[in-house]
């Protein structure tokens, strides 16, 4: 087999894979970023992505160091400065206030698609990262080095391969890495609503007997 063409192959171009590929590329590693689907970088103005993430200040600093934070801010982010957690069945209450720790906020709530767009906007200018999508991975060999085969016959050899392709990771299955899981016998309802009053840039969590709200 030929010498590695890439230093690292990252399979999965979502938030984790895109952030890792960008960080590695900025540190002069040659990276192949592979995904079965092209990232969604445009969407209708109305509505919101139902998938959102609570980003801490530490994660914000990572995005800023990658040069992606300003792009996310230009789209749509919402800071949360306070957090209230209480037990509906008792008198347990926790309150976090960013002012008490001398920070402007505790973090931000961001739609996942905004995070992905911010990262991919920077990836488009990263010369050390080559993207392959939509490209289905069909075979993987792990000997003295990793070699990934794509559906069009392309072979990608690398010194290291990273599986960032989600909970049902194809890479994990091909590598024979087992997992242990269990069913919590719970379901969740996720939606977005428009409140009558300002949300006060505060995160609210209430613990009920049937689960958190």
N, C-alpha and C positions, 0 to 999 in steps of 0.2 A: 504494500500500500504506500502511496505517496506521502510526503511530509504534510502535516496539517496545513490546510488552506486558511483556517481561522484559529484564533486563540480560543474563542468561546462561541458556541452555538447556544442561543436562547430560544427555546420553543415556547411560544405564547407571548403575544404582543399587547397584553392588557396592562394594567397599572404596574404590576410587579415586574413583568418581563421588560416593558418599555423603559422603566426607571433604571433597571439593572443594565440593560444594553447601552443606554445613554451614559451612565456613569462609567462603564468600562471603556466605551469609545472615547470619552473625554480624557481617560488616562492611558490613551494610546494602545489599547488592546484592539485587535481586529475581530469584529463581532458579526455573526450572521444572526439576524432576528427573523424567526419563522412563525407564521400563523396560518391556520386554515381559512381564516376570514380577514378581509381588509378592515382596518379600524374605521369606525364611524366618526367622521370629522365634521359633518354638517347635519343639521336637523331643523325642523320647523321652529319658528320663534315662539309659538304658543306651547304651553305645557312644560313639564319638567321630567327629567330622567327619574324613574321610580327607584333606581339604584343610586344611593348616596353614601358617602363615607364621612365619618367624623375625623378630621385631620388635626393631630396635635401640633403644637408649635415645633416639636422636633421634626415631624414630617414636613412641615412648612419649610424649615431650614434646609432639609434635603432637597426639596423641589427648587428652592432659591439657589442652592449651590449648583444645581443642574441647569440653571437659567430658564426654568419652566414656570416659576411661580408668577411672574408678571403676566404671562399669557393666560393663566388660570384666572387671575384677578380681573383681567380685561373681559372675560366671559361672564362669570357669575359665581360669587362665593358669598357666604354669610358667616361672619364671626359669631362665636358664642362666648360671652364674657362671664356668665354665671351658669351654675348648674345646681338644680334643686332635685333631690332624690328623697322620697318619703314612702313609708309603709302605710298603706291604706288600712291595714288591720291593727296597727299599733301606733305608737308615738315616735317611732324611729325617724329621724330627719338628718340629712346631710346637705350642707350648702358649701359650694366652692365659688369663690369670687376672685377674678383675675387681678383686681386691684390689690388684694391682700398679698399677692406674691410679686407685685410690682410689674406686671405684664399688661399689655393692652387688651389681651384676650386669652382665653384658654385654648383656642383652636378655631377651626372653621368647619362648617358643613358644606360639602361640595358634591355636586353631581359627578358620578363616576365618569361620564362621557366628557365632562369638562377637564378632569384630571388627565384622561387619555389624550385629548386633543392638545393640551398644553405640553405633554411629553413628546407627542409625535411631531408637533410643530418644531421642536428643537432637534428631534432625530432627523428631520428632513435636511438639516444643515450639517449633520455629523458625518464627516468623510470616512470615519473608521467603522461605521455600521452599515452593513448591506442588508436590505430587507427583502424577504421572500413571502409574498402573499398576493392573492389567496392561494396557498400551496399546502396540500395535504401531505403530511408525513406518512410514508408507507413502510419503512423498515429502518431499524437501528441496530448497529453493531457496536459493541463496547469491548475492544481488545486492548492493544497498547495505546490506542486513542479512540475517540468516538467518531463514527461516520453515520450521518443521517442521509437517508434516501428520500427524495421527494417524488410526488406522483408523476412529474414530467421527466423523470430519469436523472435529475440533477443529484449529484453526490456532494455532500458537505462534510469534509473531514475537519476535525478540530481536536485540540488538546483537552478540552473540557466541554461537556454539554450540560445545560441547565434546563430542567423541566419547570416551566412557569405556566403550565397549560391547565390549571384549574383542579378542582376537587377530584374529578374523574380523569386524572392525568394519563394520557396515552404514553408519555415518556416513562412514568412510574411503572406502568404495566409492562412495557417492553423491557425495562431494567430488572423486572422481577422483585420490585420492592413491595413488600406486603404492608397492609394497614389494618388496624383494628378499630372498629367503630361500633356504635350501638344506637338504638332508636330512643329518643327522649319522649316519644309519643306526644309531641307538641307540634302545633302549626303556628304560623305568624301571618298577620294581615298587614301589608304595607301599602300606604296610599299617600297622596298629598292633598292638603286642604288649604284654603285661604281663610285665615282668621279675620274676625271682624275688627279686632284690635291688634296693635303692634305686638310681636312676640317677645319684645324686650331683649332680644339677642341672648336668650336664656334657654338652656336645655332642661326639659322637665321629664322626670321618670318616676312613675308611680307603681309600686309593687302591690298587686292584687293577689287574692288567694288563687286565682286562675292563671297568674303570670304577670309579667311587667307590661305597662302601658307607657 
